[in-house]
Amino acid sequence: MDGKTKNIMVCSIIVITLLALGFASNIIGGYLYPQFYDHSCPRAQEIVRNVVAKAVAKEPRMAASLLRLHFHDCFVKGCDASILLDSGGSIISEKKSNPNRNSARGFEVMDEIKAVIEKECPHTVSCADILALAARDSTVLTGGPSWEVPLGRRDSRGASLSCSNNNVPYPNNTFQTILTKFKLQGLDIVDLVALSGSHTIGFARCTRFRERLYNQSGNGKPDNTLDQSYASQLRRNCPRSGGDQNQFFLDFVSPIKFDNSYFKNLMANKGLLNSDQVLFTKNGESRELVKTYAYNQELFFQQFAKSMIKMGNISPLTGYRGEIRQDCRKINA
C-alpha cells in the first residue's frame, strides 16, 4: 500500500468515526439548531452579517472566499474550524495543503468577526459557527438564496494537513473521484452538483486549469470538451508556462452574482475547471441535474440551501467535545 492510499484510508476512517459520533450526539441532545445563541448571544448573527457585508462591499470576491472556507473546513474532520488554525506547537496548519496554499483566504475577515463577537459575548460563539453563518451571508449578499443555519458547533483542537490534501476535491480529479470524496462526507450526487453551483462566483488561478488548455490527457492536446473559442481566450492570459497566479472568473457571464449561469456555461462547454465540466460530460445523472438547474434557477437555489445545511452538519463537535476558541487562529491555552 503506497503512502497516498494509506492517507486516504486513514482520513476515511476519521470521517466515518466522526459521522458516527455526530449521529450519537444527536441522540443525546447535542444537535444543531438555528436558535442556539438566541439567549447567550442574541446579536451574533447580526454581527456576522454586518462584518461580512462590509468586507464584500470592499471586495466582492470575498463572498466566494468565505463560502469556500466553509466548504474546505467541512470536508476535513467535519465543520470544526480546523482550517482557521495557524501552525504552532503540534499543529501543522491546513492552510499549507495543496487545495488551500496560496488560494484559501478570508482569514482576516474571520478575525474581525471573532473580535467583535468576543467583545459582545466572550467565550460563547464558535469559529465553526461563524464560518457557517459567513458562508450563508456571502451567498445572500451576492444574490443567492438564504437559509436558517443550524448552530451549536464547537471548535477543534487540532488540524489535519494530510486529510486536507486527500479529502478536498481537486480541479483535475475525475468525476468518480470527486463523487467518492463527496460520498465519504455523507453527501450524494445531487449535493455535488448543487454545491458545485457555488462556482457561479469567484476566481480560479491559471495553474488550476492550465492542463485543459494544452495537455489534458498527456498527449499534448487540449481538452476536447472545452469550447475552443473560450479556450483561445483563456490562453491569452494562461500561457504554457508562467502566469500561474493569473486569475480568471469561474463564471465569466456574471462573476459576482450568485445565479444559475454557471450551469448554462457547462451546457455550452464553457466550464472553467475540469471538475466543473465533468458534471456535464462524464455522468448522465449529473448531466440531467445540470440541465435542470440551468433551466430553473429557483430549483437550484432551493437545493443549494438544502445541500449547504447538509454539508454544515458533517461531523460537528457538540456538547463537551472541542472548545470555543477565543482566537480562531489558535487553540485555547
RODO-2510 file (C-alpha; in nm, 4 decimals, decimal comma):
residues 333
     n   res          X          Y          Z
     1     m     0,0000     0,0000     0,0000
     2     d     0,1506     0,3348    -0,1034
     3     g     0,1541     0,6393     0,1238
     4     k    -0,1221     0,8237    -0,0611
     5     t    -0,3621     0,5289    -0,0431
     6     k    -0,2850     0,4861     0,3258
     7     n    -0,3574     0,8565     0,3915
     8     i    -0,6908     0,8348     0,2102
     9     m    -0,7858     0,5289     0,4155
    10     v    -0,6853     0,6966     0,7418
    11     c    -0,8834     1,0117     0,6542
    12     s    -1,1816     0,7972     0,5533
    13     i    -1,1757     0,6154     0,8876
    14     i    -1,1597     0,9501     1,0709
    15     v    -1,4591     1,0842     0,8760
    16     i    -1,6674     0,7689     0,9290
    17     t    -1,5879     0,7709     1,3008
    18     l    -1,6777     1,1408     1,3313
    19     l    -2,0009     1,0861     1,1411
    20     a    -2,0908     0,8117     1,3876
    21     l    -2,0090     1,0412     1,6811
    22     g    -2,2160     1,3158     1,5194
    23     f    -2,5200     1,0888     1,4970
    24     a    -2,4628     0,9812     1,8570
    25     s    -2,4542     1,3436     1,9698
    26     n    -2,7954     1,3954     1,8119
    27     i    -2,9352     1,1154     2,0234
    28     i    -2,8074     1,2672     2,3491
    29     g    -2,9271     1,6161     2,2585
    30     g    -2,6069     1,7703     2,1187
    31     y    -2,7740     1,8634     1,7923
    32     l    -2,7512     2,1846     1,5939
    33     y    -3,0405     2,4309     1,5771
    34     p    -3,0775     2,7889     1,4474
    35     q    -3,1793     2,9383     1,7844
    36     f    -2,8670     2,8147     1,9667
    37     y    -2,7399     3,1671     2,0506
    38     d    -3,0769     3,3397     2,0933
    39     h    -3,0191     3,3868     2,4667
    40     s    -2,6421     3,3550     2,5103
    41     c    -2,5508     3,5955     2,2255
    42     p    -2,8627     3,7340     2,0569
    43     r    -2,6681     3,9703     1,8250
    44     a    -2,4288     3,7023     1,6964
    45     q    -2,5912     3,6600     1,3559
    46     e    -2,6314     4,0355     1,3122
    47     i    -2,2623     4,0904     1,3879
    48     v    -2,1526     3,8275     1,1361
    49     r    -2,3843     3,9715     0,8708
    50     n    -2,2607     4,3276     0,9231
    51     v    -1,8891     4,2434     0,9077
    52     v    -1,9333     4,0183     0,6037
    53     a    -2,1396     4,2869     0,4279
    54     k    -1,8655     4,5425     0,4876
    55     a    -1,5961     4,3033     0,3612
    56     v    -1,7903     4,2097     0,0460
    57     a    -1,8728     4,5744    -0,0282
    58     k    -1,4998     4,6476    -0,0124
    59     e    -1,4038     4,3431    -0,2201
    60     p    -1,6831     4,1465    -0,3959
    61     r    -1,4501     3,8466    -0,4374
    62     m    -1,4569     3,7967    -0,0600
    63     a    -1,8040     3,6378    -0,0772
    64     a    -1,6697     3,3429    -0,2760
    65     s    -1,3639     3,3188    -0,0493
    66     l    -1,5718     3,2896     0,2683
    67     l    -1,8062     3,0364     0,1090
    68     r    -1,5055     2,8299     0,0007
    69     l    -1,3535     2,8408     0,3509
    70     h    -1,6631     2,6742     0,4975
    71     f    -1,6554     2,4062     0,2260
    72     h    -1,2855     2,3304     0,2756
    73     d    -1,3360     2,3232     0,6514
    74     c    -1,6257     2,0770     0,6485
    75     f    -1,4501     1,8298     0,4186
    76     v    -1,1670     1,7842     0,6720
    77     k    -1,2699     1,6221     1,0005
    78     g    -1,6109     1,7896     0,9822
    79     c    -1,7232     2,1515     1,0275
    80     d    -1,4938     2,2384     1,3179
    81     a    -1,2965     2,5460     1,2031
    82     s    -0,9769     2,3405     1,1767
    83     i    -0,8945     2,5300     0,8550
    84     l    -0,8553     2,8530     1,0540
    85     l    -0,5750     2,7233     1,2769
    86     d    -0,2221     2,8512     1,2170
    87     s     0,0756     2,6220     1,2627
    88     g     0,2120     2,6100     1,6156
    89     g     0,3096     2,3518     1,8727
    90     s     0,1926     2,0130     1,7440
    91     i    -0,0412     2,1719     1,4864
    92     i     0,0511     2,1809     1,1181
    93     s    -0,1938     2,4180     0,9535
    94     e    -0,4326     2,3038     0,6812
    95     k    -0,3563     2,6372     0,5169
    96     k    -0,0399     2,4682     0,3851
    97     s    -0,2291     2,1921     0,1994
    98     n    -0,2392     2,1799    -0,1798
    99     p    -0,6071     2,2845    -0,2041
   100     n    -0,5514     2,5808     0,0321
   101     r    -0,1968     2,7063    -0,0245
   102     n    -0,1932     3,0467    -0,1983
   103     s    -0,5703     3,0283    -0,2501
   104     a    -0,7620     2,9986     0,0792
   105     r    -0,8381     3,3489     0,2009
   106     g    -1,0756     3,5485     0,4185
   107     f    -0,8936     3,4765     0,7443
   108     e    -0,8699     3,8455     0,8347
   109     v    -1,2470     3,8794     0,7950
   110     m    -1,2927     3,5857     1,0306
   111     d    -1,0553     3,7555     1,2780
   112     e    -1,2619     4,0737     1,2652
   113     i    -1,5921     3,8929     1,3190
   114     k    -1,4487     3,6950     1,6080
   115     a    -1,3056     4,0061     1,7755
   116     v    -1,6418     4,1870     1,7662
   117     i    -1,8310     3,8813     1,8901
   118     e    -1,5811     3,8152     2,1716
   119     k    -1,6316     4,1723     2,2898
   120     e    -2,0097     4,1267     2,2803
   121     c    -2,0289     3,7689     2,4171
   122     p    -1,6951     3,6336     2,5447
   123     h    -1,6238     3,2575     2,5125
   124     t    -1,9668     3,1895     2,3609
   125     v    -1,9750     3,1675     1,9796
   126     s    -1,7569     2,9152     1,7994
   127     c    -1,5416     2,9917     1,4976
   128     a    -1,7066     2,6943     1,3235
   129     d    -2,0486     2,8572     1,3588
   130     i    -1,9112     3,1907     1,2401
   131     l    -1,7816     3,0166     0,9263
   132     a    -2,1228     2,8614     0,8600
   133     l    -2,3003     3,1954     0,9060
   134     a    -2,0473     3,3832     0,6922
   135     a    -2,0985     3,1322     0,4094
   136     r    -2,4752     3,1855     0,4200
   137     d    -2,4426     3,5638     0,4364
   138     s    -2,1948     3,5668     0,1471
   139     t    -2,4429     3,3744    -0,0650
   140     v    -2,7281     3,6122     0,0177
   141     l    -2,5196     3,9262    -0,0379
   142     t    -2,4374     3,8174    -0,3928
   143     g    -2,7988     3,7450    -0,4835
   144     g    -2,8297     3,3819    -0,3797
   145     p    -3,0735     3,2013    -0,1502
   146     s    -3,0986     3,2319     0,2265
   147     w    -3,1494     2,9572     0,4829
   148     e    -3,1628     2,9134     0,8590
   149     v    -2,8195     2,7967     0,9708
   150     p    -2,8281     2,5250     1,2369
   151     l    -2,5842     2,6311     1,5127
   152     g    -2,4083     2,4845     1,8129
   153     r    -2,0821     2,3609     1,6632
   154     r    -1,7682     2,3728     1,8698
   155     d    -1,4106     2,4220     1,7508
   156     s    -1,1481     2,1532     1,7055
   157     r    -0,8226     2,1471     1,8995
   158     g    -0,6291     2,0173     1,6021
   159     a    -0,5906     2,0221     1,2246
   160     s    -0,5063     1,7617     0,9617
   161     l    -0,2818     1,8569     0,6732
   162     s    -0,2971     1,5053     0,5240
   163     c    -0,6781     1,4904     0,5310
   164     s    -0,6957     1,8348     0,3711
   165     n    -0,4678     1,7113     0,0931
   166     n    -0,6745     1,3961     0,0410
   167     n    -1,0375     1,4853     0,1162
   168     v    -1,0890     1,8161    -0,0653
   169     p    -1,1692     1,7662    -0,4371
   170     y    -0,9076     1,8878    -0,6870
   171     p    -0,9853     2,0668    -1,0145
   172     n    -0,8252     1,7832    -1,2142
   173     n    -0,9939     1,4943    -1,0290
   174     t    -1,2077     1,2577    -1,2332
   175     f    -1,5846     1,2715    -1,1865
   176     q    -1,5809     0,9428    -0,9945
   177     t    -1,3064     1,0619    -0,7598
   178     i    -1,4979     1,3816    -0,6825
   179     l    -1,8211     1,1896    -0,6228
   180     t    -1,6382     0,9442    -0,3944
   181     k    -1,4978     1,2325    -0,1887
   182     f    -1,8499     1,3727    -0,1503
   183     k    -1,9947     1,0341    -0,0550
   184     l    -1,7292     0,9951     0,2146
   185     q    -1,8815     1,3044     0,3753
   186     g    -2,2358     1,1682     0,3551
   187     l    -2,3195     1,3833     0,0513
   188     d    -2,4728     1,2473    -0,2705
   189     i    -2,4659     1,3342    -0,6399
   190     v    -2,7442     1,5937    -0,6002
   191     d    -2,5388     1,7688    -0,3313
   192     l    -2,2309     1,7511    -0,5544
   193     v    -2,3973     1,9265    -0,8473
   194     a    -2,5850     2,1807    -0,6353
   195     l    -2,2835     2,2747    -0,4229
   196     s    -2,0629     2,2991    -0,7330
   197     g    -2,3024     2,5775    -0,8328
   198     s    -2,1192     2,7967    -0,5812
   199     h    -1,8695     2,8415    -0,8646
   200     t    -2,1144     3,0945    -1,0032
   201     i    -1,8994     3,3419    -0,8065
   202     g    -1,5258     3,3626    -0,7505
   203     f    -1,1995     3,3092    -0,9325
   204     a    -0,9539     3,0327    -1,0182
   205     r    -0,5835     3,0635    -1,0932
   206     c    -0,4244     2,9659    -1,4236
   207     t    -0,2361     2,6828    -1,2561
   208     r    -0,5688     2,5171    -1,1662
   209     f    -0,6773     2,4601    -1,5270
   210     r    -0,3685     2,5014    -1,7488
   211     e    -0,3542     2,1348    -1,8496
   212     r    -0,7034     2,1648    -2,0025
   213     l    -0,5650     2,4233    -2,2433
   214     y    -0,2508     2,2404    -2,3520
   215     n    -0,2157     1,8808    -2,2355
   216     q    -0,5371     1,7367    -2,0942
   217     s    -0,4590     1,3666    -2,1427
   218     g    -0,0808     1,3711    -2,1582
   219     n    -0,0939     1,3773    -2,5374
   220     g    -0,0066     1,7447    -2,5862
   221     k    -0,3637     1,8276    -2,6921
   222     p    -0,6257     2,0499    -2,5241
   223     d    -0,9409     1,9170    -2,3614
   224     n    -1,1852     1,8450    -2,6431
   225     t    -1,4808     1,9089    -2,4106
   226     l    -1,3764     2,2730    -2,3733
   227     d    -1,5277     2,5190    -2,6212
   228     q    -1,2352     2,6117    -2,8439
   229     s    -1,3139     2,9825    -2,8773
   230     y    -1,3346     3,0058    -2,4979
   231     a    -1,0088     2,8084    -2,4689
   232     s    -0,8425     3,0534    -2,7051
   233     q    -0,9476     3,3456    -2,4841
   234     l    -0,8115     3,1705    -2,1755
   235     r    -0,4732     3,1012    -2,3376
   236     r    -0,4066     3,4736    -2,3746
   237     n    -0,3507     3,5087    -2,0001
   238     c    -0,2722     3,1481    -1,9150
   239     p     0,0345     3,0533    -2,1198
   240     r     0,2083     2,7139    -2,1246
   241     s     0,4491     2,8394    -1,8605
   242     g     0,4396     3,1391    -1,6295
   243     g     0,1354     3,3324    -1,5159
   244     d     0,0458     3,0680    -1,2583
   245     q    -0,1272     3,3194    -1,0315
   246     n    -0,3259     3,4947    -1,3052
   247     q    -0,6916     3,4917    -1,2058
   248     f    -0,9976     3,4015    -1,4128
   249     f    -1,3682     3,4206    -1,3366
   250     l    -1,5208     3,0800    -1,2619
   251     d    -1,8376     3,2151    -1,4256
   252     f    -1,7438     3,4696    -1,6930
   253     v    -2,1080     3,5645    -1,7581
   254     s    -2,1989     3,7047    -1,4147
   255     p    -1,8867     3,6606    -1,1990
   256     i    -2,0016     3,8423    -0,8849
   257     k    -2,3705     3,7494    -0,8971
   258     f    -2,4967     3,4273    -0,7422
   259     d    -2,7234     3,2818    -1,0130
   260     n    -2,7548     2,9755    -1,2361
   261     s    -2,5394     3,0927    -1,5278
   262     y    -2,2661     2,8514    -1,4090
   263     f    -2,4841     2,5611    -1,5244
   264     k    -2,5638     2,7317    -1,8549
   265     n    -2,1888     2,7673    -1,9095
   266     l    -2,1400     2,3928    -1,8551
   267     m    -2,4043     2,3177    -2,1195
   268     a    -2,2079     2,5396    -2,3601
   269     n    -1,8818     2,3556    -2,2732
   270     k    -1,7514     2,6696    -2,1050
   271     g    -1,6877     2,5410    -1,7538
   272     l    -1,3511     2,6760    -1,6398
   273     l    -1,2287     2,3866    -1,4277
   274     n    -1,2179     2,0246    -1,5334
   275     s    -1,4062     1,9432    -1,2105
   276     d    -1,6854     2,1724    -1,3329
   277     q    -1,7168     2,0450    -1,6893
   278     v    -1,7157     1,6742    -1,5959
   279     l    -2,0527     1,7299    -1,4259
   280     f    -2,1974     1,7666    -1,7757
   281     t    -1,9751     1,5343    -1,9786
   282     k    -1,8975     1,2295    -1,7646
   283     n    -2,2190     1,1197    -1,5919
   284     g    -2,5775     1,1006    -1,7121
   285     e    -2,7408     1,1737    -1,3765
   286     s    -2,5270     1,4783    -1,3087
   287     r    -2,5818     1,5991    -1,6664
   288     e    -2,9586     1,5991    -1,6109
   289     l    -2,9155     1,7893    -1,2856
   290     v    -2,7012     2,0494    -1,4630
   291     k    -2,9764     2,0926    -1,7247
   292     t    -3,2446     2,1185    -1,4546
   293     y    -3,0600     2,3925    -1,2657
   294     a    -2,9713     2,5744    -1,5894
   295     y    -3,3403     2,5969    -1,6790
   296     n    -3,4749     2,6545    -1,3275
   297     q    -3,2820     2,8910    -1,1011
   298     e    -3,5395     2,8665    -0,8228
   299     l    -3,4942     2,4905    -0,8030
   300     f    -3,1160     2,5358    -0,7910
   301     f    -3,1484     2,7879    -0,5077
   302     q    -3,3761     2,5543    -0,3099
   303     q    -3,1386     2,2594    -0,3463
   304     f    -2,8294     2,4688    -0,2790
   305     a    -2,9751     2,5797     0,0545
   306     k    -3,0654     2,2191     0,1467
   307     s    -2,7209     2,0917     0,0498
   308     m    -2,5450     2,3699     0,2432
   309     i    -2,7378     2,2747     0,5580
   310     k    -2,6489     1,9096     0,4976
   311     m    -2,2812     1,9911     0,4427
   312     g    -2,2778     2,2122     0,7517
   313     n    -2,3892     1,9142     0,9566
   314     i    -2,0874     1,6985     0,8706
   315     s    -1,9500     1,5625     1,1995
   316     p    -1,9970     1,8720     1,4174
   317     l    -1,8304     1,8823     1,7565
   318     t    -2,1047     1,9412     2,0129
   319     g    -2,1619     1,9174     2,3873
   320     y    -1,8293     1,8902     2,5676
   321     r    -1,6226     1,7938     2,2633
   322     g    -1,3873     2,0553     2,1247
   323     e    -1,3863     2,4098     2,2614
   324     i    -1,4945     2,7666     2,1900
   325     r    -1,1736     2,9291     2,0659
   326     q    -1,1070     3,2834     2,1780
   327     d    -0,8839     3,3327     1,8745
   328     c    -0,9831     3,1403     1,5614
   329     r    -0,6156     3,1014     1,4636
   330     k    -0,5058     2,9086     1,7737
   331     i    -0,6407     2,6696     2,0328
   332     n    -0,7070     2,7995     2,3824
   333     a    -0,4183     2,7796     2,6252
***
